[in-house]
């Protein structure tokens, strides 16, 4: 069985990103005037070149020996769970922060992160205190726009 190499996964992700970028660049106008490029000119070329270079790197990564995903991930199961909780929490935060607000989302994220090293009641308390402090500092003191829910927090 062939092992999945880290280089191949990274190159494949870059290829997907360049296709995503190219798709949205196609919605921009290619030419702005008779002799002037429009706002879609450079994004199309950049995404096209990025795809070609990523494809070349992907093919090269398949030919060469490299670090496998098994070698890149921690061997200890607790460390792997911590890694997946961190990445899963980050993705959760990015998806739900605009829907349910900064405070609620950050309380859930920080509680999940703190619970890996402390007991649940203490993790909930710490997550709530840190989230509310960040909200007060950024929203009220510094007056930074933060996503809020219908209740204003």
PLY file of the C-alpha trace (Angstrom):
ply
format ascii 1.0
element vertex 153
property float x
property float y
property float z
element edge 152
property int vertex1
property int vertex2
end_header
0.00 0.00 0.00
1.36 3.40 -1.01
1.70 5.88 1.85
0.36 9.40 1.47
3.14 11.98 1.49
2.79 15.37 3.13
4.22 17.15 0.07
1.56 15.62 -2.16
-1.26 16.69 0.14
0.04 20.26 0.35
0.48 20.52 -3.43
-3.01 19.11 -3.98
-4.45 21.71 -1.59
-2.65 24.46 -3.52
-4.10 23.11 -6.75
-7.62 23.21 -5.28
-7.06 26.73 -3.99
-5.82 27.95 -7.37
-8.88 26.48 -9.10
-11.12 28.14 -6.51
-9.29 31.44 -7.06
-9.53 31.06 -10.85
-13.28 30.36 -10.64
-13.91 33.63 -8.81
-11.47 35.52 -11.05
-13.58 34.48 -14.03
-16.44 36.60 -12.65
-14.28 39.72 -12.96
-13.99 41.69 -16.18
-10.89 40.77 -18.20
-10.51 44.07 -20.10
-11.38 47.47 -18.61
-11.03 49.48 -21.79
-9.71 49.20 -25.31
-6.07 48.89 -24.24
-6.27 48.52 -20.47
-6.58 45.29 -18.51
-9.53 44.99 -16.19
-9.75 43.82 -12.60
-9.82 40.15 -13.63
-6.63 40.19 -15.70
-4.04 39.65 -12.97
-6.10 37.24 -10.82
-6.63 34.97 -13.83
-2.95 34.88 -14.71
-1.85 34.44 -11.10
-4.30 31.60 -10.46
-3.40 29.95 -13.76
0.33 30.10 -13.03
-0.28 28.91 -9.48
-2.20 25.89 -10.78
0.51 24.99 -13.30
3.30 25.32 -10.72
1.28 23.36 -8.15
0.66 20.63 -10.70
4.39 20.40 -11.47
5.20 20.28 -7.76
2.50 17.62 -7.23
3.93 15.39 -9.96
7.44 15.85 -8.53
6.20 15.00 -5.04
4.79 11.72 -6.31
8.17 10.76 -7.80
10.35 11.65 -4.81
10.55 10.22 -1.32
9.24 12.49 1.38
7.70 12.69 4.79
4.49 10.70 5.09
1.43 11.94 6.93
2.02 9.27 9.56
5.47 10.74 10.25
4.18 14.32 10.30
1.37 13.69 12.78
2.19 13.11 16.45
2.55 9.45 17.44
0.83 9.87 20.80
-2.98 9.56 20.53
-3.54 12.37 23.05
-1.38 14.72 21.01
-3.30 13.80 17.85
-6.60 14.50 19.57
-5.25 17.87 20.74
-4.19 18.67 17.20
-7.60 17.76 15.76
-9.42 19.69 18.50
-7.36 22.79 17.68
-7.96 22.59 13.93
-11.60 21.56 14.35
-12.16 24.42 16.78
-10.61 26.91 14.38
-12.79 25.70 11.51
-15.85 25.74 13.78
-15.06 29.32 14.81
-14.63 30.49 11.22
-17.90 28.92 10.10
-20.14 29.97 13.00
-18.77 33.31 14.24
-21.05 35.34 11.94
-24.10 33.18 12.64
-24.09 32.87 16.43
-21.82 35.76 17.37
-18.32 36.23 18.68
-18.99 35.63 22.37
-20.90 32.35 22.03
-18.53 30.96 19.41
-15.41 31.90 21.35
-16.84 30.44 24.58
-17.39 27.11 22.79
-13.94 27.22 21.16
-12.06 28.17 24.31
-13.99 25.67 26.44
-13.03 22.90 24.01
-9.39 24.00 24.06
-9.17 24.48 27.83
-10.94 21.18 28.52
-7.98 19.28 27.08
-5.92 20.18 30.16
-8.42 21.00 32.88
-11.79 19.78 34.15
-14.98 20.86 32.35
-16.35 23.30 34.97
-13.05 25.16 35.13
-12.76 25.12 31.30
-16.26 26.60 30.93
-15.47 29.31 33.49
-12.14 30.18 31.86
-13.64 30.16 28.36
-16.45 32.48 29.45
-14.16 34.90 31.30
-11.64 35.14 28.46
-14.35 35.54 25.81
-16.21 38.26 27.72
-12.93 40.09 28.47
-11.95 40.01 24.79
-15.42 41.22 23.82
-15.30 44.12 26.28
-11.78 45.13 25.28
-12.29 44.96 21.52
-15.96 45.95 21.15
-16.38 48.55 23.88
-12.93 49.95 24.59
-11.24 49.77 21.18
-14.56 49.95 19.26
-13.58 47.24 16.77
-16.42 45.73 14.72
-17.00 42.21 16.01
-19.68 39.82 14.69
-22.58 39.71 17.12
-25.82 37.75 17.29
-29.35 39.15 17.59
-28.80 39.84 21.31
-25.77 42.04 20.63
-23.09 39.68 21.97
0 1
1 2
2 3
3 4
4 5
5 6
6 7
7 8
8 9
9 10
10 11
11 12
12 13
13 14
14 15
15 16
16 17
17 18
18 19
19 20
20 21
21 22
22 23
23 24
24 25
25 26
26 27
27 28
28 29
29 30
30 31
31 32
32 33
33 34
34 35
35 36
36 37
37 38
38 39
39 40
40 41
41 42
42 43
43 44
44 45
45 46
46 47
47 48
48 49
49 50
50 51
51 52
52 53
53 54
54 55
55 56
56 57
57 58
58 59
59 60
60 61
61 62
62 63
63 64
64 65
65 66
66 67
67 68
68 69
69 70
70 71
71 72
72 73
73 74
74 75
75 76
76 77
77 78
78 79
79 80
80 81
81 82
82 83
83 84
84 85
85 86
86 87
87 88
88 89
89 90
90 91
91 92
92 93
93 94
94 95
95 96
96 97
97 98
98 99
99 100
100 101
101 102
102 103
103 104
104 105
105 106
106 107
107 108
108 109
109 110
110 111
111 112
112 113
113 114
114 115
115 116
116 117
117 118
118 119
119 120
120 121
121 122
122 123
123 124
124 125
125 126
126 127
127 128
128 129
129 130
130 131
131 132
132 133
133 134
134 135
135 136
136 137
137 138
138 139
139 140
140 141
141 142
142 143
143 144
144 145
145 146
146 147
147 148
148 149
149 150
150 151
151 152
